[in-house]
């Protein structure tokens, strides 16, 4: 019930259109059904899992060598090493990734056999990472909330998008991801105006509380500044008190 409540509060505060996703690493498959159809990339499970819970293993991620690498999944298919080498080789050949940058890509410090994806509202047991697909215009509120909880501005990550998960899981702190060209090809919800956010599941309540407060504060202050601009541009010379009074009247 706690996760269901946090899901509702988070969805309301950020006006989310995609349900928050719970990502759980484990060595037991759990209660969620196993994945049946192959997907082209691990991030495809982010959209599928936001609709209905499912459990995956390395075999289910077999078409995504980068995702198997960042998630450090056990029992990777035999071709994983060759596929990963080929993918990284192509990226370095394009200048997209330099060889010395590969080591800096976050990878799960612990290796697990299963990854379960489910709507946060339906999550059972401890959640490793909560993934939020948010409109870019919510980034101000989210950045301020994360800074309040974590004591510093969150990192804004680039490629690969799946590295957001180990970044959050390993650090125990929130992070944002601007996605990558792969994730934007595989995910319908990852449009140009979207930013991905990851939160450590164990601390989600603290983030939600900060997000609620700052979302409301930003809404009020936006009205304050809009009214103040209107007044000044119309020739008035409002004091702060005048603008606050106008806000109250509105």
Protein Blocks (a to p, Z undefined) as FASTA:
>chain_A
ZZmmmmmmmmmmnopabdcddddddfbebjbdcdfbdcfbfklmmmmmmmogcdddfklm
mmmmklmmmnopghiafklmmmmmmmmmmmmmnomacfklmmmpccdfbdcfbdcdddfk
lpgcjdfbdcddddfklmmmmmmmmmmmnopacddddddfklmmmmmmmnopacddebjf
klmmmpmklcfkbccddddfklmmmmmmmmmmmmmmmmmmmmmmmmmmmmmmnopacdfk
lmmmmmmmZZ
